[in-house]
Amino acid sequence: MRICAATAFGKALSLVNMEDNGDNLLKIVEAIQAYFNSPHVTTKLIGAFIVDAYASSFGEQLQDEENEQKQKQKQNCKLLPATIAEHFSKPLTRVLEDPSSLQSFKELVPTLKAVRTSCLQLFDCFVSVGRLSPSKIPQIPVVVQGEAEAGAGAFSLDIADKIRTENFEKLKKGLSASSRLSAYPST
């Protein structure tokens, strides 16, 4: 949905006449340029889709105008405004020269928070339904990997995998026989 909206926005921008609305267009371009400075990859990607749609649509308009001009024998040619190209070229070149600046962990933060919450719910089931002592439940980090205050011990997929395999089996063995039997549906 966001990609379609970004593409439509880029195409709409290409229809804005630089001569009549140049100042407004430059303000919009500067706002889009801020997308490339975002720490989130999705925001940068949406900005790239806007620029791509803008340039592609502008190029299509140029070809259409050139075909009309050839038919009318006119020599005027409209190019992508240099000021707009300058605004977009610097941040895009920076990303292309240093792809490590794309921080992919920022995009994983919401997913890791959801996984951490699921692990806490699993532990809660062992305590509330399985009547396991809370002291047997392992502690997991509060901060997830990718957050600004995350350190080496932050919650990660490795910790989640350890909970899913090792910790789950240990906790399951710690349940009473009646709790284990009630956990499995009878066939």
C-alpha contacts under 8 A as a table, 3 or more apart, distances in Angstrom:
res1	aa1	res2	aa2	distance
1	M	4	C	5.23
1	M	5	A	6.27
2	R	5	A	5.01
2	R	6	A	6.01
2	R	46	I	7.32
3	I	6	A	5.01
3	I	7	T	6.07
3	I	46	I	6.39
3	I	49	F	6.82
4	C	7	T	5.10
4	C	8	A	6.14
5	A	8	A	5.08
5	A	9	F	6.01
6	A	9	F	4.99
6	A	10	G	6.16
6	A	46	I	6.14
6	A	47	G	7.48
6	A	49	F	5.95
6	A	50	I	5.00
6	A	53	A	7.90
7	T	10	G	5.14
7	T	11	K	6.27
7	T	49	F	5.91
7	T	50	I	5.44
7	T	52	D	7.78
7	T	53	A	5.21
7	T	54	Y	7.80
8	A	11	K	5.12
8	A	12	A	6.09
8	A	50	I	7.91
8	A	53	A	7.47
9	F	12	A	5.05
9	F	13	L	6.15
9	F	50	I	6.41
9	F	53	A	7.91
9	F	54	Y	7.94
10	G	13	L	5.09
10	G	14	S	6.44
10	G	49	F	7.54
10	G	50	I	4.42
10	G	51	V	6.20
10	G	52	D	7.30
10	G	53	A	4.73
10	G	54	Y	4.16
10	G	55	A	7.89
10	G	57	S	7.81
11	K	14	S	5.22
11	K	15	L	6.93
11	K	50	I	7.90
11	K	53	A	5.49
11	K	54	Y	5.12
11	K	57	S	5.58
11	K	58	F	7.77
12	A	15	L	5.39
12	A	16	V	7.14
12	A	54	Y	7.67
13	L	16	V	5.39
13	L	25	L	7.77
13	L	54	Y	6.28
14	S	17	N	7.89
14	S	54	Y	5.26
14	S	55	A	7.42
14	S	57	S	6.19
14	S	58	F	5.33
15	L	58	F	7.77
16	V	21	N	6.90
16	V	25	L	7.34
17	N	20	D	5.59
17	N	21	N	5.90
17	N	22	G	7.18
18	M	21	N	5.34
18	M	22	G	4.38
18	M	25	L	7.02
18	M	81	P	7.52
19	E	22	G	5.62
21	N	24	N	5.47
21	N	25	L	6.10
22	G	25	L	5.09
22	G	26	L	6.11
23	D	26	L	5.19
23	D	27	K	6.39
24	N	27	K	5.14
24	N	28	I	6.38
25	L	28	I	5.09
25	L	29	V	6.13
26	L	29	V	4.91
26	L	30	E	6.09
26	L	84	I	7.02
27	K	30	E	5.12
27	K	31	A	6.33
28	I	31	A	5.07
28	I	32	I	6.28
29	V	32	I	5.00
29	V	33	Q	6.04
29	V	84	I	6.93
29	V	87	H	7.20
29	V	88	F	7.96
30	E	33	Q	4.86
30	E	34	A	6.47
30	E	87	H	7.16
31	A	34	A	5.25
31	A	35	Y	7.15
32	I	35	Y	5.30
32	I	36	F	7.49
32	I	47	G	6.08
33	Q	36	F	5.58
33	Q	37	N	7.30
33	Q	47	G	7.46
33	Q	87	H	6.92
33	Q	88	F	6.53
33	Q	91	P	7.26
34	A	37	N	5.23
34	A	38	S	6.77
35	Y	38	S	5.37
35	Y	43	T	5.72
35	Y	44	K	5.39
35	Y	46	I	7.81
35	Y	47	G	5.59
36	F	43	T	7.27
36	F	44	K	4.83
36	F	47	G	6.58
36	F	91	P	6.17
36	F	92	L	7.51
37	N	44	K	7.51
37	N	91	P	7.63
38	S	41	V	7.52
38	S	43	T	6.49
38	S	44	K	6.57
39	P	102	L	7.60
39	P	103	Q	6.72
39	P	106	K	7.19
40	H	43	T	5.59
40	H	44	K	6.67
40	H	102	L	7.77
40	H	103	Q	6.85
40	H	104	S	7.60
40	H	106	K	5.83
40	H	107	E	6.44
41	V	44	K	5.08
41	V	45	L	6.09
41	V	102	L	6.20
41	V	103	Q	6.61
41	V	104	S	6.46
41	V	106	K	7.50
41	V	107	E	6.78
42	T	45	L	4.96
42	T	46	I	6.17
42	T	107	E	7.42
43	T	46	I	5.16
43	T	47	G	6.27
44	K	47	G	5.07
44	K	48	A	6.20
45	L	48	A	4.96
45	L	49	F	6.25
46	I	49	F	5.03
46	I	50	I	6.31
47	G	50	I	5.10
47	G	51	V	6.30
48	A	51	V	5.11
48	A	52	D	5.99
49	F	52	D	5.00
49	F	53	A	6.02
50	I	53	A	5.27
50	I	54	Y	6.02
51	V	54	Y	5.00
51	V	55	A	6.05
51	V	88	F	7.64
52	D	55	A	5.27
52	D	56	S	5.94
53	A	56	S	5.11
53	A	57	S	5.84
54	Y	57	S	5.35
54	Y	58	F	5.93
55	A	58	F	4.99
55	A	59	G	5.99
55	A	80	L	7.67
56	S	59	G	5.02
56	S	60	E	6.22
57	S	60	E	5.01
57	S	61	Q	6.21
58	F	61	Q	5.09
58	F	62	L	6.17
58	F	80	L	7.06
59	G	62	L	4.92
59	G	63	Q	6.26
59	G	80	L	7.97
60	E	63	Q	5.14
60	E	64	D	6.22
61	Q	64	D	5.06
61	Q	65	E	6.07
62	L	65	E	5.08
62	L	66	E	6.03
62	L	77	C	7.79
62	L	78	K	6.49
62	L	79	L	7.29
63	Q	66	E	5.01
63	Q	67	N	6.17
64	D	67	N	5.20
64	D	68	E	6.30
65	E	68	E	5.01
65	E	69	Q	5.93
65	E	77	C	7.96
66	E	69	Q	4.86
66	E	70	K	6.01
66	E	77	C	7.02
67	N	70	K	5.18
67	N	71	Q	6.34
68	E	71	Q	5.11
68	E	72	K	6.22
69	Q	72	K	4.89
69	Q	73	Q	5.57
69	Q	74	K	4.91
69	Q	75	Q	6.87
69	Q	76	N	7.63
70	K	73	Q	4.79
70	K	74	K	6.32
70	K	75	Q	7.89
71	Q	74	K	7.95
80	L	84	I	7.47
80	L	85	A	6.96
81	P	84	I	5.49
81	P	85	A	6.39
82	A	85	A	5.00
82	A	86	E	6.12
83	T	86	E	5.13
83	T	87	H	6.36
84	I	87	H	5.10
84	I	88	F	6.40
85	A	88	F	5.31
85	A	89	S	5.87
86	E	89	S	5.20
86	E	90	K	6.64
87	H	90	K	6.37
87	H	91	P	7.74
88	F	91	P	6.11
88	F	92	L	6.28
89	S	92	L	5.29
89	S	93	T	5.78
90	K	93	T	5.25
90	K	94	R	6.18
91	P	94	R	5.04
91	P	95	V	6.37
92	L	95	V	5.23
92	L	96	L	6.24
93	T	96	L	5.02
93	T	97	E	6.01
94	R	97	E	5.22
94	R	98	D	6.15
95	V	98	D	5.22
95	V	99	P	5.45
95	V	101	S	6.71
95	V	102	L	7.48
96	L	99	P	5.76
98	D	101	S	5.86
99	P	102	L	5.79
100	S	103	Q	7.05
103	Q	106	K	6.00
103	Q	107	E	7.91
104	S	107	E	5.64
104	S	108	L	7.02
105	F	108	L	4.99
105	F	109	V	6.56
105	F	145	Q	7.17
105	F	146	G	4.89
106	K	109	V	5.60
106	K	146	G	5.22
106	K	147	E	7.07
107	E	110	P	7.05
107	E	111	T	7.96
108	L	111	T	5.25
108	L	112	L	5.96
108	L	146	G	7.07
109	V	112	L	5.12
109	V	113	K	6.09
109	V	144	V	6.68
109	V	145	Q	6.79
109	V	146	G	5.73
109	V	147	E	6.67
110	P	113	K	5.10
110	P	114	A	6.32
111	T	114	A	5.09
111	T	115	V	6.26
112	L	115	V	4.96
112	L	116	R	6.03
112	L	144	V	6.41
112	L	145	Q	7.56
112	L	155	F	7.64
112	L	156	S	6.92
112	L	157	L	7.35
113	K	116	R	5.04
113	K	117	T	6.16
113	K	144	V	6.53
114	A	117	T	5.05
114	A	118	S	6.23
115	V	118	S	5.02
115	V	119	C	6.29
115	V	160	A	7.22
116	R	119	C	5.08
116	R	120	L	6.33
116	R	155	F	7.34
116	R	160	A	7.23
117	T	120	L	5.04
117	T	121	Q	6.21
118	S	121	Q	5.00
118	S	122	L	6.19
119	C	122	L	5.01
119	C	123	F	6.31
119	C	160	A	7.25
119	C	163	I	7.38
120	L	123	F	5.08
120	L	124	D	6.14
121	Q	124	D	4.89
121	Q	125	C	6.25
122	L	125	C	5.16
122	L	126	F	6.55
123	F	126	F	5.14
123	F	127	V	6.43
123	F	137	I	6.59
124	D	127	V	5.09
124	D	128	S	5.88
124	D	129	V	7.94
125	C	128	S	5.24
125	C	129	V	5.24
125	C	130	G	6.55
126	F	129	V	5.80
126	F	130	G	4.64
126	F	131	R	6.39
126	F	132	L	5.70
126	F	171	L	7.48
127	V	130	G	5.60
127	V	131	R	4.83
127	V	132	L	4.62
127	V	133	S	6.25
127	V	134	P	6.08
128	S	131	R	5.44
128	S	132	L	7.46
129	V	179	S	7.86
130	G	175	L	6.31
130	G	176	S	7.72
130	G	179	S	5.45
130	G	180	R	7.77
131	R	175	L	7.58
131	R	179	S	7.89
132	L	136	K	7.25
132	L	174	G	7.26
132	L	175	L	6.31
133	S	136	K	5.63
133	S	137	I	7.42
134	P	137	I	5.35
135	S	138	P	7.76
136	K	171	L	7.64
137	I	171	L	7.64
138	P	167	N	7.83
140	I	155	F	6.94
141	P	144	V	7.19
141	P	153	G	7.02
141	P	154	A	5.65
141	P	155	F	5.29
142	V	154	A	7.30
142	V	155	F	7.03
143	V	147	E	7.01
143	V	149	E	7.37
143	V	150	A	5.84
143	V	154	A	5.39
143	V	155	F	6.12
144	V	147	E	6.12
144	V	150	A	6.32
144	V	154	A	5.02
144	V	155	F	4.36
144	V	156	S	6.28
145	Q	150	A	5.65
145	Q	151	G	7.46
145	Q	154	A	5.23
145	Q	155	F	5.67
145	Q	156	S	5.60
146	G	150	A	6.42
147	E	150	A	5.24
150	A	153	G	7.61
150	A	154	A	5.50
151	G	154	A	5.51
155	F	159	I	6.20
155	F	160	A	7.62
156	S	159	I	5.35
156	S	160	A	6.45
157	L	160	A	4.91
157	L	161	D	6.03
158	D	161	D	5.08
158	D	162	K	6.19
159	I	162	K	5.03
159	I	163	I	6.23
160	A	163	I	5.06
160	A	164	R	6.16
161	D	164	R	4.93
161	D	165	T	6.18
162	K	165	T	5.27
162	K	166	E	5.44
162	K	167	N	6.39
163	I	166	E	5.92
163	I	167	N	4.64
163	I	168	F	5.84
164	R	167	N	6.49
164	R	168	F	5.55
165	T	168	F	5.67
165	T	169	E	6.37
166	E	169	E	5.47
166	E	170	K	6.34
167	N	170	K	5.11
167	N	171	L	6.02
168	F	171	L	5.16
168	F	172	K	5.98
169	E	172	K	5.03
169	E	173	K	6.20
170	K	173	K	5.19
170	K	174	G	6.33
171	L	174	G	4.98
171	L	175	L	6.66
172	K	175	L	5.44
172	K	180	R	7.35
173	K	176	S	7.98
175	L	179	S	6.04
175	L	180	R	6.20
176	S	179	S	5.24
176	S	180	R	6.33
177	A	180	R	5.15
177	A	181	L	6.23
178	S	181	L	5.13
178	S	182	S	6.15
179	S	182	S	5.17
179	S	183	A	6.16
180	R	183	A	5.16
180	R	184	Y	6.84
181	L	184	Y	5.62
181	L	185	P	7.98
182	S	185	P	6.98
